[in-house]
């Protein structure tokens, strides 16, 4: 089952990515978001993400 990860990029913007069991990136955010909540909303709409693992 794919999982979704959320992280901050080098500019400090929030991004999400959906990965397969073996770590392959299946989908990702096309832009950065200033607010984490906006990023999570986009991931639900665009990437079918329902929960996230925070990646540091």
N, C-alpha and C positions, 0 to 999 in steps of 0.2 A: 504494500500500500504506500503510495506517495506521501511524503510529509512536507510541511511548509516551514520555512525558516524565515526569520525576520532579523535584520541587522542594519547597522549604520555604515554608510560608505565613508570614504576619506573626506568628503565635504561635510559630513555630519547629517546627511539626509537619510531617511529611513527607506529601506527597500525590502522586498520579499522575493523568495524563490521557492519553487516546488521541486523536490528531488525524488528520484526513485529510490528503491531499497538499496541499490548498489552505489548511490551517491550521484548519479547522472542528473544534471539539471534539465528538467522537463519544460518549465515555464519560469518566467521571472518578470519583475516589474520593469516597465519601459522607461520609468522616470523615478526620481527621488522625491520624497515627501518630507516636508518640514515637521509634520506631526505624525507620531506613530499610529494614531487612530485612523488617520487618512490612509496610511499605507495598508493597514489591516483591512479596511473597507475595500480598497482596490484589489487586494489579494482575494477576497471573497468573491468579488464581482468578476475578475479576470482569470483567476487561477484556481477557483473552486476550493480555496483554503478555508477551513473551519476553525483551525487552531494553529498556533505557531510555537516553534522552539526558538528562543532567543540565542543568536550566535554572537559571541563577543570576539 
